[in-house]
């Protein structure tokens, strides 16, 4: 999605529908909504289809820390 009309990389909802949080990955701006932010934090590999390169990234496990 273009920056002129950003949308959540996971669910494609726009800022007209839900608040969005901007993130940068590989020098590109991306957007994610608060509902899907926990996936980025805890299971980032699940976003590899949207952000190639996250396949091997481990998430934060608060119970194991």
Beta strands, then each sheet from edge to edge (+ up, - down):
strand 1: 20-25
strand 2: 28-33
sheet 1: 1+ 2-
end
